[in-house]
């Protein structure tokens, strides 16, 4: 049979089972297990910008180079189905001397556009104290770190630029929701949204994939963000500048409670309408990211329901209704 390719992950998912193909992919994860017969089998998660897929590598696979997480490989394989999910059986693998960045996930928009929109949110604030705090926090150096950071290691926006993308969406959601409730302080909502995950610039480092820093594991982004804001407010007062005590306490509760409950890592509960709304919008964006990602991963499959996801404890329905006036 003639080999076909190169195929992206998305294109590969549209191929019928049994099709042989080739392409270039990034190795996201690697684990080795033994079969009952004592043979080694390597499990890979491979990806490019279009998606990700599982691959298995048996001892019979021809391998050139050192196969490890973070490398780019040229892969010849067969498409198959295992446990209702498409899977690749590798026939040949060559480790390539290519940079991983063209194969890595990235935000849906240019990072500079996201930064400009977030700067626009800050400029729109009427409260001088909140605006001054944000202007001091977001130095040129912090903007650089903030724009490159991921929003998570695995669950949502887990790529360089993911933090600024997530933060802007949460800020937009908070801004729109504040317009529906006259008693909500819009400036407080936007300030809390922009600062709620600021500690993640210290919690994560990213080379090819996000991982926790030492201080990130020991302390976590909620406390790191709280400490950053505390230091900046203290510095303002040392310089003779005013920052209202009530604003400080309210803003800190928003940062400390944005996970919503003690069970999910917040040391305190949301104790103001703004804190509750921030938690809800943060949670909404993270969950919608998961839903859209799961739909994208499985939209080419015949079964409209994804396999049961043990982490999220549910299946996801992939069919999306769209009105087509051309059929009328």
Secondary structure, 3 states (H helix, E strand, C coil): CCCEECCCHHHHHCCCCCCEEEEEEEEEEEEEEECCCCCEEEEEEEEECCEEEEEEEECCCEEECCCCCCCEEEEEEEEEEECCEEEEEEEEEEEECCCCHHHCCCCCCCHHHHHHHHHHHHHCCCCHHHHHHHHHHCCHHHHHHHHHCCCCCCCCCCCCCHHHHHHHHHHHHHHHHHCCCCCCCHHHHHHHHHHCCCCHHHHEEECCCEEECHHHHHCCHHHHHHHHHHHHHHHHHHCCCCCCHHHHHHHHHHHHCCCCCHHHCCCCCCCCHHHHHHHHHHHHHHHHHHHHHHHHHHCCCCCCECCCECCCCECCECCCCCCCHHHC
